[in-house]
Every structure is written in structure tokens, then in C-alpha cells.
Amino acid sequence: MRLSKGFSGCYWIIVGLNALLMFNVTQSATVESLYTVTIPRDQAISGAQLPSTDEDYVILAMSQLLTRVTGRIDAFLEPSLQELVRNADSPEYVMDKGWPDLEGYRVTFDGRAILDALFEINEPIWVGERPLILLWLAVDTESGERGILASESLREMRSVDFVDTEDEIRNELIRVATSRGLPIRFPFWDSEDMNSLDFIDIWNGFSNRVLQSSLRYGADAILNGRVWDTPRGREVQWTLIRGNERFILPGRTISSGLEQLADLYSREFSSFGDPTVAYVTVTNLSTLEDYAQVMNYIEDLQERYILNSVDIEEYTETTLSLRLIVRGGSQLLGKVLTLNNFLSPVPAISDDPLEGRLTFSLNK
């Protein structure tokens, strides 16, 4: 059978983050509407210049899309991408555009055409399945009112001013996550959360209690933050919690924590270079449904343009062996295949005749 498609309580400095990211099995989320960009009516292209034509809006949307897809905030300035920006309004790239409402101009790009163009110039691409970030944020306002930022404002428990502050912070975090293509979740801060955590836990970053309370949300990593008002303005401190490790992140703005995680994850999960051969074996199969689940998972990776082709080498009652043509090499493939905890890596067998074979066990 062949499937094919075209082309420890310790704090550490930020430099240790890359190692932490590389050696953890991750959960993930699919970024919804990754190739749809909405430009607010009053957003400038640069400086004081405002979009005035459809083409202006599409160029601005393409610039933001390139940040999402490549992971680089300044991608639209890359010389190699200038032709893509200049031709942003081409029917080759644009599937739909216009004003669905009075608030913003929306452009939906053809994801496959965009990826084709990026692969043609060997541009690194951040794969679409991305680690999920849970945000715990303790807020202390100038008036002395305190609270935990939740997925929705708890208006019956807050003053009007505090709700306005929460909405401002939440909207800024959503804006950054959307612009960088980073999946995030806010806690419910319901009775279950309140019974397991309090304000001081989150303010001080007591990771054990925060970790335990975060299990229900199924996130890959936790951004634990505190924000407070001072005479000089708003101050923020972010701590990344992952497993039993904690890292204080540099930067003291609302956006800095997510911006840094987007930079780190996009480097780790970027696909680039010529396609190469990789061999994958999946064990712990016992039914036809298991086989179908694995093949559907692999086909989904083809849809996300990580794989060029898939050949089934062998299938037994318990094992499926595949030969894949993959972009980004077997190391990236190994990371992507463990997202969602669908597969677990199995230590390599030293006498495997196919060097570099990746072996996984199907989680049930």
C-alpha cells in the first residue's frame, strides 16, 4: 500500500530553555484558521501608513501569515520572501478576502500554495501541530484588588475596573498568541481550581501545586506569571514551568512570555531542507482499528505537509513498519509523532539493520 502527495525548584537562565524543550514529550493543539488573517480596520502597515486598498490589506495579512508559518517575527523582511509579499494578492495564494464585518479585513490564503512557495526556496516552516500553553496569571492592581486571570471574567466577584484590567490583559495575550500561531489556554478558575490553588501559589510560582492543578487542562507547558501596577506602569514576571523545572523568562511585558515561547518552539519544530528517508515502526497494535488509527494519524501529517510519501513495508498482528519521505529529517519527525501522546517512543534496538529507525508504541 502506498500513500503519496506532492511536495527542581531551581531557577535557570533562559539559555537552558532549548534543552528543556527538546527532551520532553509534548501535548499539542491544532492552530485553528492558521491561514486566515484578520487585519483590524485601523492597523498600520508601517509607521503611520494605513492600508487604503484591498492589496494593502492582503500584503499586510501575508506579512502576518509569514510570521505564523515560519515562526520568525520579522519574516516579512527576509529578502528571500519579498516576492511572496509583493505577490500576496495573487489568485494563486488568496482563496477569499473582504470585510465580513466593519471591524476587520479578513484574508484566507491557500495553505498548500503558501507552503509550496516556502519549500521551493528552502524556507524553514513551523509545523501546524503545535505545543499547547496554559497561562496562570496572578493580577495585583494599583487599588489593591487581586485575582487570577480566567478564561472568562468573573464579573460577579470583581469590580468594574478590575474586569476592565483583566479584559485588557487577556485580549493582549490572545492577540500575541494569534499573531504568532501559538495555541494557549486560560484556566476556568472554577471551584475545582479554587480548591486546589490560591492567589499566593500562582504569585510565587509554587510549581508543584500549579502543576497538579494544571493536569486537567492537558497542556505541554505552563506560563506562570504575575502582573502588578507601579507608579512607573505595569510590571510583569513570567516563569516557564515544564515538568519539575522552572525558568524565569527575561522581559517584563504582557507579551514577552508568549513571544519567547513562540521563538523557541518554532525553532524546535521547524521543517526545512530536502526530503529524506525515515523508517518508522509502530508496535502494540492488536486490532484493525489500531491500524486505521495509526494510518489516519500519518495521513494527517501528510495533510500538514510534513511528509511527502508513505510506504507500508510490513504489517503483522502487532507491528506496522513504514518508509517515509519526510521534510525536516527524522529528528523532527520523532518530535512531531509524540505530540498528543498518541505514540510513545521506544528505545532503539542496536542491531536494527536500518540505522535511524524510529520505534513507537501505540498508547491505548
N, C-alpha and C positions, 0 to 999 in steps of 0.2 A: 504494500500500500504506500502511496506517495502523496504528500500534500505539498503544494508549492505555490508561491506567489512572488510577483516581481519585487524587482528591487523596491571609700569606704568612707565614708564620711569626709574624705579629704577633698580639698579644692585644688584644682589644677588650672594651669594657664590654657588658653584657647588652643595652643599648638597641639595639645593632646587629643583634640576632638576627632581628628581624622582616624586615628587608631580605634577610638571608641566606636565610631560609626561602622568601621569595617568588620568588626568581629561580633556583631550582634545580629541574631535572626530577627527580621523585622515584620511588623504588620504593615498593611498598606491600605490605600484607598485610591479609587479611580477619580481623577480630576474631572468633574462634570463640565461639559461645554469648554473643553480645553482650547478648541479652535474658534470659539465665539468670543469676540471682544466688544465691550460696550464703552464708548467714549462719551463722558458727560458733555453736555452742550457747551459748557464754559471752559473746557480743558484746553490748555495751550499746547501747540506743537513744540515751541521753544521760546523761552523768554516771554514776551508779551504778545507774541503772534498767536492768533486764534484761528482754528480751522474755518474756512469760509466756503469750501466746495466739498462735494462728495469725495473727490480724490484726496483732498486734505485729510478728511476723516479716515479714509481707508489706509492712507500712508501711516497715520498715527496708530491705527489699530494694528497694522503689520509690525510696527516698531515694538508695540507691547507684546504681540504674539511671539516675536523672536526672543524676547526675554523669557517668556514662559517655556518655550520649546528648547532653547539652548541652555537655560539656567543662568545666563550672564546678563546682568542688569544693563550693560552698555552694548549689547549685541548689535543693536541697530547702527552703531557707529563703526562696526567692523568693515574694512574695505571690501572684504570678500562677500559681504551681504548687501552692499549698496545697490546692486542690480535688482535684487529681490525687493528691496524697499521702493526703488523707483518704479518698478512694475507691479506694485502691490494691487492696483485696481484692475489688473488683467483678469479677464474671464477665466483664465487658466487657474487662478488662485481663489477668486471670490465666488462663493456659492449663493450668498444672499447679503443684502445690505439695505440700510434705510433707517427710518425713525419709527420704531414700534410704539413710542410714546414721546412726550415732549421733553423727557429728561435726558435722553442719550441717543447716540447714533450707534447702531449695532451692525457688526460685520461678522459673517460666518465664513471662514475660509475652508477650502478643501484640504483636509489634513494630509491626505496621501500626496497631493501635488506639492504641498509645502515640504514634506519630508523628502520627496524625490529631489527637490531642488537643493536641499541641505546636504543630502547624501552625495549628490553629484559633485559638490565642492568639498567633500570630506569634512563637513562641519559637525562637531560633537552635538548629539541630541540627547536630551534628558528624557528617559523613557516615561510613558504615560502613567504607569502604575507606580505610585509614589508613597513614601512613608507618611503615616498619619501622626499629627502632632496634637497633643492635648494641652490646653492652656489653663493653668491655675494662676489667677492674678488677684492679689490682695490690694485693695484700694483704700488709701487713707487721705481724706480731703482736708483742705485748709480749715474747714469748720469743725473738724474732729470726727466727722461721721466716717464709719468704716464699713467695709463689706467685701464680699467675694464676687468677682465678675462671673455672671452666669450666662447661659445661652439666651435667656430672656430676662429682661429687667423685672425684679421683684417689687413692683410699684407699691404694693400694699405695705411693704416693710421699709421703704426708702422715702426720703424727702424728694421733692421735685428736682432740686439742684443736684442731688446725688444721682438720680436717674439720668439726668442730662449728662453728667460726667461719665457714667457707665456707657451710655449710648455713644458718646464721642469716642471713647477708648475702643469699644467693641467694633464700631464702624471703621476705625483706623486699622485695627488688626485684620478685619475682613478685607479691607482694601489692599493691604500689603499681600495677604495670602492669595488673593485673586490675581494680582498683578504678577506674582512670582509662580503661580500654579502650584501652590503648596496646600495640601489638604489639612484642615485644622478642625478641632472640636472644642467647644466650651463645655464645662460641666453643667449639669442640671441645677446643682446646688439645691437639691430636694432634701427630704427628710433623711434619706439614706446617706447622702453626703454630709449633712449637718451632724448626724450621729457619729460619724467616723472622723471628722476633721473639724477644726475651728480656725478662726482667723489667724491666730499665732502660728499654727502649724504651717500655713502657707506663707505667712510673712517671713518666718525664719527658715523656710525650706526644709522642714523635718522630713527627709526623703522617705523614711520607712513608712510613715503614716500616709504620706501623699501617694507613694507607690501602691500601697494596699487599697486605697480608695480609688485609684485610677484603673484597677483591673477591669471594672465593669465597662470601661469605655474602649478597650481593645486598641489602644494607641501604641505606636512604635516608641515614641519618646515624649517626654513631658517638658514643657517650658513652664517653670515655676517663677513667678515674678511678683514684685511689689512696686507699687507706684504711690508717690506721696507728693503733695504740694508744698512748695517752699516759696519764700519771697522772691527767689530767682526764677521760679517757674516749676514745671512738673519734672520730677526725677523718677527714674525707673531703674530697677536692677533685675536682670534676668539670670536664672540658673537653669542649665540643661540637666535633666535627670534621666539617666538611662541605665537600667539595671541597678547595680549598687554604687554607681559612680555619679558624681556631681561635678559640674563645671560652671564656674561663674563666667558669663559671657561679657566681653567688653562692649561698651556702648550703653548709653543711659537714656534712650528714647523708646517710645512705644513700639516703633517699627524695627529697632535694631536686632532684637532676638530672632524674629522670623526671617529677616534679611540674611543674617548669618547662617541660619539653618538651610535656607534655600541655596546659598552658595556652596555649603558643604555637601548637601545631598545631591545637588546637580553634578558635582564633580565625581561623586562616587557612582552614580547611576547613569552616567553618560555613555552613549553608544557611538562609536566612530571607527574609522578605519575600514579597510577592505574586509569583505565577508570571509570568515574562516570556518573550518570544520570543527564541530564539537560532538562528542559522544555522551549520551545521557542514558542511564539505566534507572528505572523506577521499580522498586520492589514492594512487597506487601500487597500485591493485587490478589484478589480472590474471586471476583465476580466480573461479569461483562460490564456492570455499572461502574466498577472501579476503572476498567479500561477506558470506558467512554468519558469518565470524569477527567482522566489524565489527558486524553486526546483533545477534549474541549479546552482544557487549560492551555495546551500547546498551541492550538489553533488561535486562541485569543492573543497569544504573544505574536503570532503572525499578523493578526489584525493590527497590532500596535507597532508593527514594522520592526520588531527586534529580530525576527527570523525570516530568512529568505525561503527556505525549504525544509521539509521534514521527511525523512525516510524511516520507515519501520524496518529495523534489522531483524528483530526476533521477538516473538511473543510466546511466553509459556503460561502455565496456570498462575504463576505468582510474579512474573517479571516481564517488563516491557523494555526493550532496548531500541534506542533511536539514534539516527545520524542526522545532525542538524547543520545547516549553514546559517551562521549567526553573525550579526554585526556587534562589535564590541568585545569579541573574544569570549572564551569560556569562563573567565573570572566574573565578568558582568552577568553572564547567563546564570551562573551559580547563585549570585545575589538575588537576581530577579525571581528565580524559581522558588526561593524560600520566602518570598513575600506572601502575606496572607496565611502563613503557617499551613499551607496546603501540603507541602512536601517538607521533609526534614532531611538534612544532609547525612550521608552515611560515610564513615571514614574510607578512604581509598584503599583498594587492595593492591599490595605492592607488586604482585605478579600479573596484574592486568595487562594483556598484550597491547591494549590501546592506551597509550600514555595520555593522561589528561582526561580520562573518562570521569564524568561526574555521576555519582550514585546517590539516589534519594530513596526515602521510604515514604509511601503514601500515608498520610495521617488520617485516621478514621475516628 
